[in-house]
């Protein structure tokens, strides 16, 4: 899209950057739309980042990348929540991949809980592994176990 069309259609968007910084990153960075200088999508980069594309310690966006993330496609080191959630820690989503994965399709490095679960210790529609059941009982309570695990 050319700059004239973008300005006419008001897709240049919005951007807010807090004055407080930690290192070179603002504490809060919120943005949407396209950068008028480059005509590329704006990327929110901050400790708390919110935008269509977000990178930060806490990142919220359509595509989010960081320590703790929430988004359509969520890539989080510690926590990833989203339609597609991929991370090293806890991942929760339609498709979840992580050490502990919970979702419609869950691929877990340690535990996998979901409709279709793949990993060393799993709970799915057909199988209830005792180690996974103990994990759920410890962290969530037995009320979250499916009837086949009780």
Residue frames as a rotation matrix with the C-alpha (Angstrom) as fourth column:
UNK 1
0.586 0.810 0.000 0.00
0.810 -0.586 0.000 0.00
0.000 0.000 -1.000 0.00
UNK 2
-0.242 -0.677 0.695 1.38
0.609 -0.664 -0.434 3.42
0.755 0.318 0.573 -0.87
UNK 3
-0.843 -0.197 -0.501 1.69
0.529 -0.470 -0.706 6.23
-0.097 -0.860 0.500 1.68
UNK 4
-0.825 0.564 0.027 -1.10
-0.526 -0.785 0.326 8.31
0.205 0.255 0.945 0.08
UNK 5
-0.079 0.812 -0.578 -3.55
-0.184 0.558 0.809 5.39
0.980 0.170 0.105 0.21
UNK 6
-0.348 -0.120 -0.930 -2.56
0.786 0.503 -0.359 4.61
0.511 -0.856 -0.081 3.80
UNK 7
-0.975 -0.023 -0.222 -3.12
0.144 -0.823 -0.549 8.22
-0.170 -0.567 0.806 4.89
UNK 8
-0.581 0.807 -0.104 -6.44
-0.642 -0.376 0.668 8.38
0.500 0.455 0.737 3.06
UNK 9
0.161 0.658 -0.735 -7.64
-0.021 0.747 0.664 5.16
0.987 -0.092 0.134 4.70
UNK 10
0.334 -0.061 0.940 -6.31
-0.855 -0.438 0.276 6.13
0.395 -0.897 -0.199 8.17
UNK 11
0.906 -0.057 -0.420 -4.32
0.149 0.970 0.190 2.93
0.397 -0.235 0.887 8.62
UNK 12
0.018 -0.957 0.290 -1.19
-0.250 -0.285 -0.925 4.68
0.968 -0.056 -0.244 9.86
UNK 13
0.232 0.201 -0.952 -2.42
0.623 0.721 0.304 3.76
0.747 -0.663 0.042 13.30
UNK 14
0.845 0.152 0.513 -1.37
-0.331 -0.604 0.725 4.78
0.421 -0.782 -0.460 16.75
UNK 15
0.084 -0.832 -0.548 1.74
0.519 0.506 -0.689 4.70
0.850 -0.227 0.475 18.90
UNK 16
0.808 0.060 0.587 2.41
-0.448 -0.585 0.677 5.40
0.384 -0.809 -0.445 22.58
UNK 17
0.078 -0.843 -0.533 5.78
0.486 0.499 -0.718 5.02
0.870 -0.203 0.449 24.30
UNK 18
0.899 0.223 -0.377 6.14
0.433 -0.323 0.842 5.68
0.066 -0.920 -0.387 28.02
UNK 19
0.627 -0.683 0.374 8.87
-0.521 -0.725 -0.451 8.07
0.579 0.088 -0.811 29.14
UNK 20
0.393 -0.465 0.793 10.12
-0.739 0.355 0.573 5.52
-0.548 -0.811 -0.204 31.67
UNK 21
0.516 -0.289 -0.806 12.67
-0.583 0.571 -0.578 3.13
0.628 0.768 0.126 30.20
UNK 22
0.645 -0.450 0.617 14.52
-0.297 0.596 0.746 0.09
-0.704 -0.665 0.251 31.41
UNK 23
-0.285 -0.780 0.557 17.71
0.585 0.319 0.746 -0.13
-0.760 0.538 0.365 29.42
UNK 24
-0.971 -0.078 -0.226 16.78
-0.128 -0.627 0.768 0.98
-0.201 0.775 0.599 25.93
UNK 25
-0.595 0.803 -0.010 13.19
0.553 0.419 0.720 -0.34
0.582 0.423 -0.694 26.11
UNK 26
-0.478 0.531 0.699 10.23
-0.646 -0.752 0.129 1.74
0.595 -0.390 0.703 27.26
UNK 27
-0.823 0.271 0.500 8.26
-0.323 0.501 -0.803 0.40
-0.468 -0.822 -0.325 30.20
UNK 28
0.084 0.906 0.415 5.11
0.336 0.366 -0.868 0.46
-0.938 0.212 -0.274 28.04
UNK 29
-0.827 -0.222 -0.517 4.91
-0.400 -0.415 0.817 0.52
-0.396 0.882 0.254 24.25
UNK 30
-0.008 0.896 0.443 1.52
0.369 0.415 -0.832 0.36
-0.929 0.157 -0.334 22.54
UNK 31
-0.553 -0.152 -0.820 1.16
-0.598 -0.613 0.517 0.63
-0.581 0.776 0.248 18.78
UNK 32
0.095 0.600 0.794 -0.95
0.467 0.678 -0.568 -0.42
-0.879 0.425 -0.215 15.82
UNK 33
0.905 0.330 -0.267 -1.06
-0.083 -0.480 -0.873 0.21
-0.417 0.813 -0.407 12.09
UNK 34
0.551 -0.726 0.411 1.89
0.803 0.329 -0.497 0.99
0.226 0.604 0.764 9.84
UNK 35
-0.004 -0.685 -0.729 4.98
0.579 -0.596 0.557 3.14
-0.815 -0.420 0.399 10.31
UNK 36
0.875 0.439 -0.206 4.60
0.105 -0.587 -0.803 6.18
-0.473 0.681 -0.560 8.01
UNK 37
0.232 -0.872 -0.431 8.36
-0.791 -0.427 0.438 6.32
-0.566 0.240 -0.789 7.35
UNK 38
-0.764 -0.625 0.160 8.81
-0.461 0.702 0.543 2.70
-0.452 0.341 -0.824 6.25
UNK 39
-0.023 0.885 -0.465 5.21
-0.975 0.084 0.208 1.69
0.223 0.458 0.861 5.46
UNK 40
-0.551 -0.169 -0.817 5.81
-0.020 0.982 -0.190 -1.52
0.834 -0.088 -0.545 7.39
UNK 41
0.546 0.777 -0.313 3.68
0.298 0.169 0.940 -2.81
0.783 -0.606 -0.139 10.28
UNK 42
0.118 -0.448 0.886 4.55
-0.794 -0.579 -0.187 -1.18
0.596 -0.682 -0.424 13.61
UNK 43
0.098 -0.175 -0.980 6.13
0.420 0.900 -0.119 -3.48
0.902 -0.400 0.162 16.18
UNK 44
0.757 0.172 0.630 5.57
-0.482 -0.504 0.717 -2.81
0.441 -0.846 -0.299 19.87
UNK 45
0.099 -0.792 -0.602 8.86
0.472 0.570 -0.672 -3.37
0.876 -0.218 0.430 21.74
UNK 46
-0.062 -0.109 0.992 8.89
-0.698 -0.706 -0.121 -2.76
0.714 -0.700 -0.032 25.46
UNK 47
-0.936 -0.173 0.307 8.79
-0.350 0.555 -0.755 -4.33
-0.040 -0.814 -0.580 28.89
UNK 48
-0.181 0.932 0.314 5.01
0.311 0.358 -0.881 -4.32
-0.933 -0.062 -0.354 28.40
UNK 49
-0.909 -0.177 -0.377 4.32
-0.302 -0.344 0.889 -4.45
-0.287 0.922 0.260 24.66
UNK 50
-0.087 0.945 0.317 0.84
0.340 0.327 -0.882 -4.28
-0.937 0.031 -0.349 23.15
UNK 51
-0.206 0.032 -0.978 0.20
-0.775 -0.616 0.143 -4.23
-0.598 0.787 0.152 19.42
UNK 52
0.756 0.446 -0.479 -0.51
-0.654 0.549 -0.520 -6.18
0.032 0.707 0.707 16.28
UNK 53
0.426 -0.737 -0.525 3.06
0.358 0.670 -0.650 -7.47
0.831 0.089 0.549 16.61
UNK 54
0.779 -0.074 0.622 4.45
-0.553 -0.549 0.627 -7.32
0.295 -0.832 -0.469 20.16
UNK 55
0.198 -0.797 -0.570 7.89
0.410 0.596 -0.691 -8.12
0.891 -0.097 0.444 21.60
UNK 56
0.003 -0.216 0.976 8.52
-0.691 -0.706 -0.154 -7.77
0.723 -0.675 -0.151 25.33
UNK 57
-0.938 -0.254 0.235 8.67
-0.339 0.536 -0.773 -9.24
0.071 -0.805 -0.589 28.79
UNK 58
-0.308 0.921 0.240 4.86
0.343 0.343 -0.875 -9.17
-0.888 -0.187 -0.421 28.75
UNK 59
-0.932 -0.064 -0.357 3.71
-0.306 -0.392 0.868 -9.16
-0.196 0.918 0.345 25.12
UNK 60
-0.147 0.950 0.277 0.09
0.314 0.310 -0.897 -8.98
-0.938 -0.045 -0.344 23.98
UNK 61
-0.284 0.038 -0.958 -0.74
-0.751 -0.630 0.197 -8.99
-0.597 0.775 0.207 20.28
UNK 62
0.740 0.518 -0.430 -1.77
-0.669 0.502 -0.547 -10.82
-0.068 0.693 0.718 17.16
UNK 63
0.516 -0.716 -0.470 1.78
0.363 0.680 -0.637 -12.15
0.776 0.158 0.611 17.05
UNK 64
0.786 -0.219 0.579 3.54
-0.586 -0.565 0.581 -11.96
0.199 -0.796 -0.572 20.41
UNK 65
0.386 -0.779 -0.495 7.07
0.382 0.623 -0.683 -12.88
0.840 0.074 0.537 21.41
UNK 66
0.026 -0.429 0.903 8.60
-0.681 -0.669 -0.298 -12.65
0.732 -0.607 -0.309 24.87
UNK 67
-0.906 -0.379 0.190 8.82
-0.373 0.499 -0.782 -14.04
0.201 -0.779 -0.594 28.38
UNK 68
-0.533 0.834 0.144 5.03
0.416 0.407 -0.813 -14.12
-0.737 -0.373 -0.564 29.00
UNK 69
-0.959 0.093 -0.269 2.84
-0.279 -0.490 0.826 -13.80
-0.055 0.867 0.495 25.92
UNK 70
-0.190 0.952 0.238 -0.80
0.320 0.290 -0.902 -13.65
-0.928 -0.095 -0.360 24.92
UNK 71
-0.334 0.051 -0.941 -1.83
-0.732 -0.644 0.225 -13.60
-0.594 0.764 0.252 21.27
UNK 72
0.713 0.585 -0.387 -3.09
-0.686 0.470 -0.556 -15.32
-0.143 0.662 0.736 18.17
UNK 73
0.580 -0.685 -0.441 0.38
0.325 0.691 -0.645 -16.75
0.747 0.231 0.624 17.65
UNK 74
0.829 -0.193 0.526 2.11
-0.545 -0.491 0.679 -16.67
0.127 -0.849 -0.512 21.00
UNK 75
0.387 -0.798 -0.462 5.80
0.340 0.589 -0.733 -17.49
0.857 0.127 0.499 21.43
UNK 76
0.643 -0.051 0.765 6.70
-0.628 -0.607 0.487 -17.30
0.440 -0.793 -0.422 25.12
UNK 77
-0.396 -0.872 -0.287 9.66
-0.427 0.452 -0.783 -18.53
0.813 -0.188 -0.552 27.10
UNK 78
-0.963 0.013 0.269 7.84
-0.255 0.280 -0.926 -18.91
-0.087 -0.960 -0.266 30.43
UNK 79
-0.286 0.942 0.176 4.15
0.300 0.262 -0.917 -18.66
-0.910 -0.210 -0.358 29.48
UNK 80
-0.967 0.089 -0.239 2.41
-0.255 -0.334 0.907 -18.70
0.001 0.938 0.346 26.09
UNK 81
-0.328 0.929 0.169 -1.36
0.363 0.289 -0.886 -18.35
-0.872 -0.230 -0.432 25.76
UNK 82
-0.355 0.239 -0.904 -3.06
-0.733 -0.671 0.110 -18.13
-0.580 0.702 0.413 22.38
UNK 83
0.709 0.623 -0.331 -4.54
-0.677 0.469 -0.567 -19.85
-0.198 0.626 0.755 19.38
UNK 84
0.636 -0.665 -0.392 -1.09
0.296 0.680 -0.671 -21.21
0.713 0.310 0.629 18.64
UNK 85
0.801 -0.338 0.494 0.99
-0.598 -0.475 0.645 -21.23
0.017 -0.813 -0.583 21.82
UNK 86
0.625 -0.693 -0.361 4.63
0.397 0.680 -0.617 -22.30
0.673 0.242 0.699 21.67
UNK 87
0.527 -0.461 0.714 7.05
-0.720 -0.688 0.088 -22.01
0.450 -0.561 -0.695 24.56
UNK 88
-0.431 -0.765 -0.478 9.51
-0.235 0.607 -0.759 -23.62
0.871 -0.214 -0.442 26.89
UNK 89
-0.928 0.143 0.345 7.30
-0.342 0.041 -0.939 -23.38
-0.148 -0.989 0.010 30.00
UNK 90
-0.373 0.894 0.248 3.51
0.396 0.396 -0.829 -23.51
-0.839 -0.211 -0.501 30.20
UNK 91
-0.958 0.138 -0.252 1.67
-0.287 -0.421 0.860 -23.28
0.013 0.896 0.443 26.86
UNK 92
-0.393 0.904 0.168 -2.11
0.374 0.324 -0.869 -23.03
-0.840 -0.279 -0.465 26.65
UNK 93
-0.412 0.273 -0.869 -3.96
-0.727 -0.674 0.132 -22.82
-0.550 0.686 0.476 23.34
UNK 94
0.687 0.674 -0.270 -5.70
-0.677 0.461 -0.573 -24.49
-0.262 0.577 0.773 20.46
UNK 95
0.676 -0.649 -0.348 -2.32
0.313 0.681 -0.662 -25.85
0.667 0.339 0.664 19.46
UNK 96
0.803 -0.387 0.453 0.00
-0.595 -0.488 0.638 -25.86
-0.026 -0.782 -0.622 22.46
UNK 97
0.557 -0.734 -0.389 3.65
0.392 0.645 -0.656 -26.88
0.732 0.212 0.647 22.43
UNK 98
0.225 -0.518 0.825 5.76
-0.722 -0.658 -0.216 -26.61
0.655 -0.547 -0.522 25.59
UNK 99
-0.844 -0.536 0.009 7.14
-0.371 0.573 -0.731 -28.30
0.386 -0.621 -0.683 28.68
UNK 100
-0.611 0.789 0.066 3.58
0.408 0.385 -0.827 -28.35
-0.678 -0.479 -0.558 30.00
UNK 101
-0.946 0.293 -0.142 1.10
-0.266 -0.443 0.856 -28.07
0.187 0.847 0.497 27.13
UNK 102
-0.507 0.859 0.072 -2.66
0.401 0.310 -0.862 -27.74
-0.763 -0.408 -0.502 27.54
UNK 103
-0.455 0.377 -0.807 -4.99
-0.705 -0.706 0.068 -27.39
-0.544 0.599 0.587 24.57
UNK 104
0.634 0.741 -0.219 -6.99
-0.692 0.418 -0.588 -28.94
-0.344 0.525 0.778 21.80
UNK 105
0.773 -0.571 -0.276 -3.79
0.286 0.702 -0.652 -30.41
0.566 0.426 0.706 20.39
UNK 106
0.794 -0.478 0.375 -1.11
-0.592 -0.467 0.657 -30.49
-0.139 -0.744 -0.654 23.07
UNK 107
0.581 -0.727 -0.366 2.50
0.307 0.612 -0.729 -31.49
0.753 0.311 0.579 22.52
UNK 108
0.876 -0.183 0.446 4.33
-0.476 -0.478 0.738 -31.52
0.078 -0.859 -0.506 25.82
UNK 109
-0.014 -0.958 -0.286 7.97
-0.526 0.251 -0.813 -32.11
0.850 0.139 -0.508 26.61
UNK 110
-0.942 -0.235 0.240 6.95
-0.320 0.408 -0.855 -33.24
0.103 -0.882 -0.459 30.13
UNK 111
-0.509 0.848 0.146 3.13
0.371 0.370 -0.852 -33.09
-0.777 -0.379 -0.503 30.40
UNK 112
-0.938 0.335 -0.093 0.48
-0.233 -0.406 0.884 -32.83
0.259 0.850 0.458 27.68
UNK 113
-0.585 0.811 -0.027 -3.18
0.417 0.272 -0.867 -32.35
-0.696 -0.519 -0.497 28.48
UNK 114
-0.520 0.426 -0.740 -5.81
-0.693 -0.717 0.075 -31.95
-0.499 0.552 0.668 25.78
UNK 115
0.581 0.806 -0.109 -8.12
-0.677 0.405 -0.615 -33.44
-0.451 0.431 0.781 23.20
UNK 116
0.854 -0.488 -0.180 -5.11
0.249 0.688 -0.681 -34.86
0.456 0.537 0.710 21.39
UNK 117
0.749 -0.586 0.310 -2.10
-0.625 -0.468 0.625 -35.02
-0.221 -0.662 -0.717 23.69
UNK 118
0.745 -0.608 -0.275 1.41
0.276 0.655 -0.703 -36.17
0.608 0.448 0.656 22.83
UNK 119
0.167 -0.752 0.638 4.27
-0.771 -0.503 -0.390 -36.42
0.614 -0.426 -0.664 25.33
UNK 120
-0.743 -0.568 -0.354 5.84
-0.221 0.708 -0.671 -38.51
0.632 -0.420 -0.652 28.08
UNK 121
-0.778 0.561 -0.282 2.87
0.513 0.309 -0.801 -38.05
-0.363 -0.768 -0.528 30.47
UNK 122
-0.889 0.445 0.104 -0.50
-0.184 -0.556 0.810 -37.34
0.419 0.701 0.577 28.86
UNK 123
-0.461 0.885 0.067 -4.18
0.298 0.226 -0.927 -36.88
-0.836 -0.408 -0.368 29.53
UNK 124
-0.862 0.277 -0.424 -6.39
-0.505 -0.423 0.752 -36.99
0.029 0.863 0.505 26.46
UNK 125
0.039 0.994 -0.098 -9.71
-0.990 0.052 0.132 -38.45
0.136 0.092 0.986 25.37
UNK 126
0.572 0.167 -0.803 -8.37
-0.315 0.949 -0.027 -42.03
0.757 0.269 0.595 25.44
UNK 127
0.113 -0.712 -0.693 -5.62
0.646 0.583 -0.494 -42.11
0.755 -0.391 0.526 28.03
UNK 128
0.812 0.060 0.581 -4.87
-0.371 -0.715 0.593 -40.85
0.451 -0.697 -0.558 31.52
UNK 129
-0.001 -0.912 -0.410 -1.27
0.264 0.395 -0.880 -41.19
0.965 -0.109 0.240 32.60
UNK 130
0.571 0.253 -0.781 -0.88
0.787 0.101 0.608 -41.36
0.233 -0.962 -0.142 36.43
UNK 131
-0.444 -0.801 -0.402 2.02
0.858 -0.509 0.067 -38.84
-0.258 -0.315 0.913 36.44
UNK 132
-0.780 0.229 0.583 -0.04
0.179 -0.810 0.558 -36.30
0.600 0.539 0.591 34.46
UNK 133
0.315 0.938 -0.148 -3.07
0.381 0.018 0.925 -36.92
0.870 -0.347 -0.351 36.71
UNK 134
0.242 -0.314 -0.918 -0.90
0.963 -0.036 0.266 -36.23
-0.117 -0.949 0.294 39.79
UNK 135
-0.813 -0.564 0.142 0.38
0.582 -0.796 0.169 -33.02
0.018 0.220 0.975 38.17
UNK 136
-0.400 0.754 0.520 -3.17
0.057 -0.546 0.836 -31.77
0.915 0.364 0.176 37.48
UNK 137
0.491 0.585 -0.646 -4.34
0.645 0.255 0.721 -32.81
0.586 -0.770 -0.252 40.95
UNK 138
-0.139 -0.663 -0.736 -1.44
0.966 -0.254 0.047 -30.91
-0.217 -0.705 0.676 42.57
UNK 139
-0.920 -0.390 -0.045 -1.69
0.365 -0.891 0.269 -27.66
-0.145 0.231 0.962 40.56
UNK 140
-0.728 0.676 0.119 -5.38
-0.376 -0.538 0.754 -27.44
0.574 0.504 0.646 39.56
UNK 141
-0.438 0.586 0.681 -7.28
-0.738 0.199 -0.645 -29.81
-0.514 -0.785 0.345 41.84
UNK 142
-0.829 0.073 0.554 -9.06
0.204 0.962 0.179 -33.06
-0.521 0.262 -0.813 41.13
UNK 143
0.203 0.969 -0.143 -12.18
0.167 -0.178 -0.970 -31.27
-0.965 0.173 -0.198 39.83
UNK 144
0.267 -0.168 -0.949 -10.22
-0.836 -0.531 -0.141 -30.52
-0.480 0.831 -0.282 36.62
UNK 145
-0.801 -0.529 0.281 -9.50
-0.353 0.796 0.493 -34.19
-0.484 0.296 -0.824 35.92
UNK 146
-0.302 0.715 -0.631 -11.66
-0.810 0.157 0.565 -35.92
0.503 0.682 0.531 33.32
UNK 147
0.571 0.639 0.515 -13.90
-0.817 0.502 0.283 -38.75
-0.078 -0.582 0.809 34.60
UNK 148
0.802 -0.275 -0.530 -11.54
-0.008 0.883 -0.470 -41.37
0.597 0.381 0.706 33.17
UNK 149
-0.229 -0.969 0.092 -8.77
-0.054 -0.082 -0.995 -40.16
0.972 -0.233 -0.034 35.55
UNK 150
-0.027 0.259 0.965 -10.72
-0.904 -0.419 0.087 -40.12
0.427 -0.870 0.246 38.81
